[in-house]
Amino acid sequence: MLCLTVSRAVGAVRAAGRALLLDAPRVERRSWVRPARLRVEHADRIDGMPRGPSSAHSLQRDTILNISADAFAELGYPGATMAVLAKRCGVSKSLLYHYYPSKDAILYDLSAEYMAKLQALVVEVAALNLSAKDALAELIRRFVREYENSRSRHIVLLSDVKFLPTDQRETVVAMERSVVQAFADVIARTYSIDEGRAKVLTMSVFGIVNWTFTWLKPGGALTYAQFAETVVGILEGGLNGGAARLQPVALKKSLHGTKK
């Protein structure tokens, strides 16, 4: 069963998520006009996929965030102007401003929503009532899976949060800290160490998994799921443990993905 420290961490994540997403300073949503139906220019180009008739009249907020995340990850936040985002969304810049009053608002929304997903993963794993060791392994699996599914948002979180206004940046950073604390509590229980030492190990784990996008490419020699098992093996048995988990994996020639 998860220890009291894990329960405390989960409670902190729940409280942090609720307070940070609902009560913390942020861009007021009611200032964003989101008409039910909009005229969209070149709607067939939204996220690069053909669209049905309904998409010619509406542009979903999630689509804006997804396209913006890709643009920020590819061009960097300074280079992805509102004009660039509007063009990639296939709408006029003035129409984009109906959804978001500024580029900062887009960056904040996609960063805060992504962190809320990570906070939710901690709560979900806690609800499984696993041992501390198994909970840590499951957290790693789920986080790595989310990193794969939200690759662009993860890059933006690591690279572009520094561009947010101070109050919004502090909100996102506080959410990050709540997740780190939850991990640290599980690690403290797993290895029977104090909080300070657990934090060192926690940051080491994030150091292993957070920058995976720089070398582990889709379609490459190793899947994200296989990489997650390797990390679990390293934590449980050092490099010997990681090697043991990699042994049955049939690697392709390159770890850097297929060139496109």
WOWOMO-V515132 format. One record per residue. N is the residue number from 0. RES is the residue in one letter. PHI is phi in whole degrees, -180 to 180 (* if undefined). PSI is psi in whole degrees, 0 to 359 (none if undefined). Layout:
n->{N N}
res->{RES RES}
phi->{PHI PHI}
psi->{PSI PSI}
This chain:
n->{0 1 2 3 4 5 6 7 8 9 10 11 12 13 14 15 16 17 18 19 20 21 22 23 24 25 26 27 28 29 30 31 32 33 34 35 36 37 38 39 40 41 42 43 44 45 46 47 48 49 50 51 52 53 54 55 56 57 58 59 60 61 62 63 64 65 66 67 68 69 70 71 72 73 74 75 76 77 78 79 80 81 82 83 84 85 86 87 88 89 90 91 92 93 94 95 96 97 98 99 100 101 102 103 104 105 106 107 108 109 110 111 112 113 114 115 116 117 118 119 120 121 122 123 124 125 126 127 128 129 130 131 132 133 134 135 136 137 138 139 140 141 142 143 144 145 146 147 148 149 150 151 152 153 154 155 156 157 158 159 160 161 162 163 164 165 166 167 168 169 170 171 172 173 174 175 176 177 178 179 180 181 182 183 184 185 186 187 188 189 190 191 192 193 194 195 196 197 198 199 200 201 202 203 204 205 206 207 208 209 210 211 212 213 214 215 216 217 218 219 220 221 222 223 224 225 226 227 228 229 230 231 232 233 234 235 236 237 238 239 240 241 242 243 244 245 246 247 248 249 250 251 252 253 254 255 256 257 258 259}
res->{M L C L T V S R A V G A V R A A G R A L L L D A P R V E R R S W V R P A R L R V E H A D R I D G M P R G P S S A H S L Q R D T I L N I S A D A F A E L G Y P G A T M A V L A K R C G V S K S L L Y H Y Y P S K D A I L Y D L S A E Y M A K L Q A L V V E V A A L N L S A K D A L A E L I R R F V R E Y E N S R S R H I V L L S D V K F L P T D Q R E T V V A M E R S V V Q A F A D V I A R T Y S I D E G R A K V L T M S V F G I V N W T F T W L K P G G A L T Y A Q F A E T V V G I L E G G L N G G A A R L Q P V A L K K S L H G T K K}
phi->{* -67 -77 -63 -66 -67 -60 -63 -65 -63 -61 -64 -66 -59 -64 -64 -61 -66 -68 -72 -83 -106 -105 -70 -59 -162 -68 -70 -66 -68 -83 -96 -86 -124 -59 -66 -134 -131 -85 -115 -81 56 -63 -68 -99 -61 49 76 -117 -60 -122 -81 -57 -64 -73 -75 -122 -147 -124 -73 -58 -62 -65 -59 -65 -65 -66 -65 -60 -63 -67 -62 -66 -82 -102 86 -59 -62 -81 -94 -76 -61 -64 -65 -64 -62 -63 -68 -80 78 -133 -74 -64 -62 -69 -61 -68 -68 -90 -137 -74 -161 -68 -59 -64 -67 -61 -65 -62 -71 -71 -67 -67 -65 -65 -63 -63 -67 -61 -64 -62 -62 -64 -62 -67 -61 -68 -79 56 -87 -66 -58 -62 -70 -65 -62 -62 -70 -60 -62 -59 -72 -67 -63 -62 -68 -60 -68 -72 -122 -55 -65 -65 -66 -61 -62 -59 -76 -107 -118 -59 -62 -86 -71 -57 -53 -66 -71 -62 -64 -64 -65 -63 -63 -65 -60 -65 -65 -71 -60 -64 -62 -61 -62 -65 -66 -65 -59 -71 -61 -108 52 -128 -76 -62 -62 -69 -63 -65 -62 -66 -62 -66 -66 -64 -65 -63 -73 -95 -67 -105 -58 -61 -75 -137 -94 -101 -57 81 -86 -72 -130 -85 -64 -64 -67 -65 -59 -64 -64 -63 -59 -62 -63 -66 -85 -144 67 -64 -62 -66 -64 -63 -63 -74 -80 -52 -80 -83 -86 -77 -83 -69 -124 -90 -105 83 -95 -68 -118}
psi->{149 143 173 327 324 317 319 320 318 318 320 321 316 311 317 315 316 313 317 324 333 323 336 155 133 173 128 123 328 348 352 121 122 81 148 326 133 150 122 124 136 42 338 350 358 125 25 6 146 146 153 178 322 331 344 351 356 146 111 146 320 327 318 314 318 315 320 319 316 319 316 317 323 316 345 150 315 326 341 85 168 326 319 316 318 318 317 330 346 29 169 157 321 324 322 323 342 332 319 131 344 166 327 321 322 313 318 314 313 328 314 321 321 317 325 324 316 321 320 326 321 315 318 316 320 324 345 347 47 165 161 317 314 327 318 315 319 323 315 315 314 323 315 321 318 324 321 314 334 45 312 318 325 318 316 318 317 331 331 353 332 342 352 153 155 312 321 320 317 326 312 318 321 322 319 316 326 324 317 319 320 316 315 322 320 317 321 318 318 318 8 55 166 171 319 313 325 323 322 314 323 313 331 319 314 329 327 316 333 330 21 327 341 343 335 103 148 136 8 196 336 137 163 323 319 322 319 318 326 317 316 317 320 318 324 332 25 200 331 319 320 318 322 320 333 337 314 356 127 99 146 185 324 145 1 16 176 130 140 none}
